């Protein structure tokens, strides 16, 4: 990052930003060209301090085909708090202000108890509550992580 004075490395500060963000953009490679998809997400940090994202998706489609077969490496960007900053006297000093978290890693399709946990994390982040999921919800095409 060029502007290291703006870089956020403290996990607690990252959580404050992530709690405000509800959308993530995933960028991946489809074998021929870049492919991006915007999704809702939930998150948690591992005991080692590693950020883990969970998104909810159908079990078919282009992104799932890419993850399963072409390339499971992704970049992720979450941003929030966007506002335009206008300098009425010097327009070239105008711009925007926002907060963001950028990450990269490996994406995989979860199953069983991992998928169930992912759904709980996802819904907690998106809604603030965790509904009771019916048995096997994590394996249906409407409730996959």
C-alpha angles and dihedrals in degrees: 000000000000096000099054089167087071097042116118113213101154110101093216091054090047090053091054090054095042092050088061095047120081101168131063128191113214118199120197141158119255094195094265108037143359116285125196132189130184117219144161115256148188124208146197137174120238118232086260090058096254116147114237120192126199125195131183119234147154112262094243138049137080099304092049091048090052093048093047100044121005110039131337094191114111143175117216131200125188118182137174144158094056117179135161116239112204125193102198093194099046109026092188088066090060120104143127136283125212144143123241144172119209124194142162134201147110125315124208139172110251127215138186119355092356090057091046091052090047091054091052092050091045095051094042090056096042100042109012091240136077113223120210107260120213117246109281095015091132092062099051120098090241095052109040131133 
